[in-house]
Amino acid sequence: MNSTIGPAAELALRKQVERAVRPVHATQQRKLRIREELLAHLIQVFMEEQTRLRDETAALAATSERFGNPVDLTAELNRSVRAWQRFAAASENWERRLEKAVEKRKDESLTRYAMRSLAGFTVLTIGPIGLMALVCGMWWIVDGPPDSGVSFLLPRVLPLAIVSQWSILVATAYVDSLTTTGSRRWAVLFLLSAVWSLILTALSAGFWWSISQRGLNAGEVAIMGAKTWAFIAVLLVLIAFAVDYSRKSRRQREVWTLLEIDE
């Protein structure tokens, strides 16, 4: 369909569609479907007008007139959005804002991103724990000090939790930044899973030693390492597929969302 319409005319039609659809309170996936349906309809109208008028500029003007006021269409589309879809769209917008806060920036090195995300995770983890400690402290003043096991275990669990969450985030950013494809990409992921498994196995063994005062023997460490590697290898494969899907979805959206429509 697009092969019979010039790029300038198609761009003008896309902007006309985007003016109406961008303010709609719906999920990105639904808005993408609406955009494609409206664009297909507008191209068909444009082809009819071009056949009738024999002039592209006049055909675009006639198509725009038949399309109507984008503000009116936005209101009509919003009326068709159900309450649960509005809630899903609001949740999606919150997730995108959160993603911008934790994702790797365009020109940011992986090392700088790793340090920034580690600091962020530390603050996010310590903040709620600090609030919990304040509440518990007030309770302990009234009801007595906590069990010795709580004060013994908490400072050991906290660093492990921070590093575990941080390592998943950094691994995702690394996979997302990979430019290799094919078998070389999977070889890099295999190497990454091995390195990551060694680090987490060492941390887990140290954690176990700190709470039991007994080091694991070589066989126990090997079993732990094998299980950790199997989990991480599967996780990285899932991350790779999720990154591919996210890239594809982002490209589809950006064809529309990067359009400059304020003219």
C-alpha positions as CSV (number, residue, x, y, z in Angstrom):
1,M,0.0,0.0,0.0
2,N,2.8,2.4,0.9
3,S,4.6,1.8,-2.4
4,T,2.1,4.1,-4.2
5,I,2.5,7.0,-1.9
6,G,5.4,9.4,-1.6
7,P,7.4,9.6,1.6
8,A,6.5,13.3,2.2
9,A,2.8,12.5,1.8
10,E,3.0,9.5,4.1
11,L,4.9,11.5,6.7
12,A,2.1,14.2,6.6
13,L,-0.5,11.5,7.1
14,R,1.4,9.9,9.9
15,K,1.6,13.3,11.7
16,Q,-2.2,13.7,11.2
17,V,-2.8,10.4,12.9
18,E,-0.3,11.0,15.7
19,R,-2.0,14.4,16.6
20,A,-5.1,12.4,17.3
21,V,-3.7,9.3,18.9
22,R,-0.8,10.6,21.1
23,P,-3.0,12.2,23.8
24,V,-5.3,9.1,24.1
25,H,-5.2,7.4,27.5
26,A,-4.6,3.9,26.4
27,T,-1.7,1.4,26.5
28,Q,1.1,1.7,24.0
29,Q,0.1,-1.6,22.3
30,R,-3.5,-0.5,21.7
31,K,-2.4,3.0,20.5
32,L,-0.1,1.3,18.0
33,R,-2.9,-0.7,16.6
34,I,-5.1,2.4,16.4
35,R,-2.3,4.3,14.6
36,E,-1.8,1.5,12.0
37,E,-5.6,1.2,11.4
38,L,-6.0,5.0,11.0
39,L,-3.0,5.3,8.8
40,A,-4.3,2.5,6.5
41,H,-7.6,4.3,6.3
42,L,-6.0,7.7,5.6
43,I,-3.8,6.3,2.9
44,Q,-6.8,4.8,1.2
45,V,-8.6,8.1,1.4
46,F,-5.6,9.9,0.1
47,M,-5.3,7.6,-2.9
48,E,-8.9,8.3,-3.7
49,E,-8.4,12.0,-3.5
50,Q,-5.2,11.9,-5.5
51,T,-7.0,10.0,-8.3
52,R,-9.8,12.5,-8.3
53,L,-7.7,15.7,-8.0
54,R,-4.4,14.7,-9.7
55,D,-2.5,16.8,-7.2
56,E,-0.7,15.6,-4.1
57,T,-1.0,18.9,-2.1
58,A,-4.7,19.2,-2.9
59,A,-5.2,15.5,-2.1
60,L,-3.5,15.9,1.3
61,A,-5.7,18.9,2.1
62,A,-8.9,17.0,1.1
63,T,-7.8,14.0,3.1
64,S,-7.2,16.2,6.2
65,E,-10.6,17.7,5.8
66,R,-12.2,14.3,5.6
67,F,-10.2,13.1,8.6
68,G,-11.6,16.0,10.7
69,N,-10.3,17.8,13.8
70,P,-7.7,15.6,15.6
71,V,-9.0,16.9,19.0
72,D,-12.5,15.6,18.3
73,L,-11.1,12.2,17.3
74,T,-9.0,12.1,20.4
75,A,-12.1,12.7,22.5
76,E,-13.9,10.0,20.6
77,L,-11.1,7.5,21.1
78,N,-10.8,8.3,24.8
79,R,-14.5,7.6,25.2
80,S,-13.9,4.1,23.8
81,V,-11.2,3.3,26.3
82,R,-12.5,1.3,29.3
83,A,-11.7,1.9,32.9
84,W,-9.4,-1.1,33.2
85,Q,-7.5,0.0,30.1
86,R,-7.0,3.5,31.6
87,F,-5.6,1.8,34.7
88,A,-3.3,-0.3,32.6
89,A,-2.1,2.8,30.7
90,A,-1.4,4.6,34.0
91,S,0.6,1.6,35.3
92,E,2.5,1.5,32.0
93,N,3.4,5.2,32.3
94,W,4.6,4.7,35.8
95,E,6.7,1.8,34.6
96,R,8.3,3.9,31.9
97,R,9.2,6.6,34.4
98,L,10.8,4.0,36.6
99,E,12.6,2.5,33.7
100,K,14.1,5.9,32.8
101,A,15.4,6.2,36.3
102,V,17.2,2.8,36.3
103,E,18.0,2.2,32.7
104,K,21.5,2.8,31.1
105,R,21.7,6.2,29.5
106,K,22.6,6.4,25.8
107,D,26.2,7.6,26.1
108,E,26.9,6.2,29.6
109,S,29.7,3.7,30.0
110,L,28.8,0.3,31.6
111,T,31.2,1.0,34.5
112,R,29.6,4.4,35.3
113,Y,26.2,2.8,35.0
114,A,27.2,0.0,37.3
115,M,28.4,2.4,40.0
116,R,25.3,4.6,39.7
117,S,22.9,1.7,39.9
118,L,24.8,0.2,42.8
119,A,24.4,3.5,44.7
120,G,20.8,3.7,43.7
121,F,20.0,0.2,44.9
122,T,21.8,0.7,48.1
123,V,19.7,3.8,48.9
124,L,16.5,2.2,47.8
125,T,17.3,-0.9,50.0
126,I,18.6,1.0,53.0
127,G,15.8,3.6,53.0
128,P,12.9,1.2,53.7
129,I,15.0,-0.8,56.0
130,G,15.9,2.3,57.9
131,L,12.2,3.2,58.2
132,M,11.5,-0.3,59.4
133,A,14.3,-0.1,61.9
134,L,12.8,3.2,63.2
135,V,9.4,1.6,63.7
136,C,10.9,-1.5,65.2
137,G,13.1,0.6,67.5
138,M,10.0,2.3,68.9
139,W,8.4,-1.1,69.4
140,W,11.6,-2.5,71.0
141,I,11.7,0.4,73.5
142,V,8.2,-0.6,74.7
143,D,8.5,-4.4,74.3
144,G,12.2,-5.0,74.8
145,P,15.2,-5.7,72.4
146,P,14.8,-8.0,69.4
147,D,15.8,-11.7,69.2
148,S,19.5,-12.1,68.7
149,G,19.0,-13.9,65.5
150,V,17.4,-10.9,63.8
151,S,20.3,-8.5,64.7
152,F,22.8,-11.3,63.6
153,L,21.2,-12.1,60.3
154,L,20.0,-8.7,58.9
155,P,23.4,-7.1,58.3
156,R,24.5,-10.2,56.4
157,V,21.4,-10.5,54.3
158,L,21.4,-6.8,53.3
159,P,24.6,-6.7,51.2
160,L,23.8,-10.0,49.5
161,A,20.3,-8.7,48.5
162,I,21.8,-5.4,47.2
163,V,24.5,-7.2,45.1
164,S,22.0,-9.8,43.8
165,Q,19.6,-7.1,42.5
166,W,22.3,-4.9,41.2
167,S,24.0,-7.7,39.3
168,I,20.7,-8.6,37.5
169,L,20.3,-5.0,36.5
170,V,23.9,-4.6,35.2
171,A,23.6,-8.0,33.4
172,T,20.4,-6.8,31.6
173,A,22.1,-3.5,30.6
174,Y,25.1,-5.4,29.3
175,V,22.9,-7.7,27.2
176,D,21.0,-4.7,25.9
177,S,24.2,-3.0,24.9
178,L,25.6,-6.0,23.0
179,T,26.1,-5.4,19.3
180,T,27.3,-8.9,18.4
181,T,24.8,-11.2,16.7
182,G,24.4,-14.9,16.0
183,S,26.6,-17.5,17.6
184,R,29.1,-14.9,18.9
185,R,26.4,-13.2,20.9
186,W,25.5,-16.5,22.6
187,A,29.2,-17.2,23.3
188,V,29.5,-13.9,25.1
189,L,26.3,-14.6,27.1
190,F,27.8,-18.0,28.0
191,L,31.0,-16.4,29.3
192,L,29.0,-13.8,31.2
193,S,26.9,-16.4,32.9
194,A,30.0,-18.3,33.9
195,V,31.7,-15.1,35.4
196,W,28.5,-14.1,37.1
197,S,28.0,-17.6,38.6
198,L,31.5,-17.6,40.0
199,I,30.9,-14.2,41.7
200,L,27.5,-15.1,43.2
201,T,28.8,-18.6,44.3
202,A,31.6,-16.9,46.1
203,L,29.2,-14.4,47.7
204,S,26.8,-17.2,48.7
205,A,29.6,-19.3,50.2
206,G,30.8,-16.3,52.2
207,F,27.3,-15.6,53.4
208,W,26.9,-19.2,54.5
209,W,30.2,-19.2,56.3
210,S,29.2,-15.9,58.1
211,I,25.9,-17.4,59.5
212,S,27.1,-20.9,60.2
213,Q,30.7,-20.5,61.1
214,R,31.4,-23.5,58.9
215,G,32.9,-23.3,55.4
216,L,31.5,-25.3,52.6
217,N,33.7,-28.1,51.3
218,A,34.8,-28.3,47.6
219,G,31.9,-30.7,46.6
220,E,29.2,-28.4,48.2
221,V,30.7,-25.4,46.5
222,A,30.8,-27.2,43.2
223,I,27.1,-28.2,43.5
224,M,26.1,-24.7,44.5
225,G,28.1,-23.3,41.6
226,A,26.5,-25.7,39.1
227,K,23.0,-24.8,40.3
228,T,23.8,-21.1,40.2
229,W,25.2,-21.3,36.7
230,A,22.1,-23.3,35.4
231,F,19.8,-20.6,36.9
232,I,21.8,-17.7,35.5
233,A,22.2,-19.3,32.1
234,V,18.4,-19.7,31.8
235,L,17.9,-16.2,33.1
236,L,20.3,-14.6,30.6
237,V,18.6,-16.4,27.7
238,L,15.2,-15.0,28.9
239,I,16.8,-11.6,29.3
240,A,18.2,-11.8,25.7
241,F,14.7,-12.6,24.3
242,A,13.1,-9.9,26.4
243,V,15.7,-7.4,25.2
244,D,15.0,-8.4,21.5
245,Y,11.3,-8.0,22.0
246,S,11.8,-4.7,23.8
247,R,13.9,-3.4,21.0
248,K,11.4,-4.4,18.4
249,S,8.5,-2.8,20.3
250,R,10.6,0.4,20.9
251,R,11.3,0.7,17.2
252,Q,7.7,0.3,16.3
253,R,6.6,3.0,18.8
254,E,9.4,5.4,17.9
255,V,8.3,5.5,14.3
256,W,5.3,7.4,15.8
257,T,6.5,8.9,19.1
258,L,9.5,10.7,17.6
259,L,7.4,12.5,15.1
260,E,7.3,16.3,15.6
261,I,3.6,17.1,15.5
262,D,3.5,20.6,17.0
263,E,3.4,22.6,13.8
